[in-house]
Amino acid sequence: MEKAINNNIPTVRTILENHKDLKAMADEVRRVKLNVLDNLDYYIDQTVKSVEKTGGTAHVAKTKGDAIRIVTELVGKRNNIILSKSNVALEVGVREHLTSIGKDVWETDLGEYILQIAEDSPSHIVAPALHFTKEQVGQLLNRNLDRAINENSTHEQMVASVREFLLSKYLKAEVGITGVNAVAADTGSVALLENEGNIRMVTILPSIHIAITGIDKIVPSLKDAMLETMVQSGYGGLYPPSYINITSGPSSTADIEFKRVVPATGPREFHLILLDNGRTIANEDPELREALLCIKCGRCYFSCPVYRALGKDWVKPPYGGPTGAMWAAIIDRDTFPANLCTHSGGCKEVCPVGINIPRVLEHIKEMSLGGAPATRSSPIEDTKSN
């Protein structure tokens, strides 16, 4: 964990110094996301209609159970499933459910693959397996994948062995399930940010692509979706991103008389699942709605003394650190993680979209004590700390 912190913090600082436009982008992302939250029903409806215009199908899931039912119906009798990293899929329990009903399901993100074979949970929202050392990963791969790989193997050798294994899964896959970094309401497009190249495989090779995300990931336009991915990449410490994928419906072609036909080489079906799971209720709370602005860059984790001390044991996955302490109250109605916050304030200082995380967590503490909700204008320094 200390290695990850020492690698990430100076990297992000250098990125922001060299690409000063990222700060203006982050300010714009906050503005457009607030606009969506102020008009949430309108943008959900627009997104659904836009997805349908491109030949896709949009599904609105009120609860985790609704999302699982939709995924199960879409998968049907198909057996070979590949997933890219998705916090919302983990929130819902997609992989666990599909595995329990006999499907062959594989994570394709390296970190998530490591967690899958280790039967472990993520410790960071961007780098889920950072609590494993290289030597521990080598031992895992030796037991589960390649006897030639061990704790003395190089990073490159380990990555190559996983790549070879996953290629066989890509080629057999019938359904690809991804998360979403941002959804453009005006076009129904989903933006996906990655560096490994696995997401391109998951979205293109199977005949069905299912994208699952929260309604908080909706932004007004495709331009805004691109901005959010750029900001997440920069503040997450992986800038410039290797790949930004835009998916707008199933594959198509217009090469014969310029008539657009669906499908073409890629997936014949595209499905977008928009999950609520407490987000609408949170949006009605003037303090808690700030958490819905989170772009899940994970920068706040490394500035937090509680996360440094407790790591993934602080909050139930998928959302950990200060982010998870807020989101536990939204999706699980669990206010306990917020009570461990020491209000150091570092998370607020580094948040790209200006979420006053200490104030949100203080509000959650007040909720747990049955106190009256504070107004949005109450700054943390003027409020008695619990």
C-alpha positions, 0 to 999 in steps of 0.5 A: 500500500505504501508503495502505491501511495508513494507512486501515485501522489507525485505522479498525479501532482506532475500530471496536473502541473503539466496539464493545467487544463485538467483543472478547468475540465474538472470544474466543468464536470462538476457544473454539468453533473450538478445540472443533471442532478437538478433534472435527474428524471429528465436526463434518465428519460433522454438517455433511454430514448437516445440509446433506443435511437441507436438500436440499443436497449436501455433498462432502468433498474430500481434495485440491485435485485432488478439489475440481477434479474435484467442481467440474467434474462439478457444472458439467458442460456449463454454460458461464456461471459467476460467482464471488464472492471465495473464497480456497479457490477460489483455493487450488484453482485453480477459475477457472483450471481452468474457463477452461482447459476453455472456460467463460466465468468471471467474478469479481464482487468488484471487487478480484478482477475487477481482478486477473482483467483484469490477470492478476495475483494478490492482495496482501491477503486482504480487499482483493486489489487494493490494490496498484493505484492508482486511476490504474492501475485506470482504465487497466485498465478503459479497455483492457478495459471502457469507453473512456470510463473512464481514469486521470482518472475518479472512483472512482464512475465506475469502480465504475459501469462494472464494475457495468454490465458484471457485470450482464449476466454475472449474468443469463446465469449458470448456476452461481454459485460462492462461498467461505464465511466460516463453516459451521454444523455444526448446520444446514448453513448457510453464512454469507457476509459482503460489502459490494458485494452481488455475493454475493447475486447469485451465490447467488440468480440461477444455478440452481446454487450451489456453496460451497467452503471449508476444513474449518477454517471449520466452527463448531458452530452458526448462532449461532457462524457469525454471530459469526465473520462479525461478528468478521471484519468488525470486525477487517477494518475494514469494520464494520458489514457491508453484508450477511451472507448465510445459505444453507441448502440450495436455494431453497424455499417453504411457501406452499401448505398450509405444505408445504416444496417445493424449489426456489422462485425461487432455485437448485434445487441447493446444493452445499457442498465441504469441502476438507481439503488438509493441514488434518487433518495440521496439526490433529495438530500441537499448534503448527501447528493454531493457524493453523487458528483464523485467521478471515482478517480480514487485520489481521496484514498491516498490522502486519508489517514483512516484508509492508510491505517485500515485499507480495504477493511474500512468499508465494504467493497466496491467503494472504499476509502472516503468515497466508500464511507459516503457511498455506503450510506447511499447504497447500503444505508450503512452509516457506520463507516462514516463514524471512523472519519477523523476529518483530516480534510485531505480528501476535500483538498484533492477532490477534482470536482470539489466535493466537501467529503468531510462535510458529507461524512459529518452529515452522515454521522448526524443521520446515524445519531438521529440529528437534524440534517445540516443545510448545504451552506453549513461549512465544516469548520463551523460545525461541531465535530463528532 
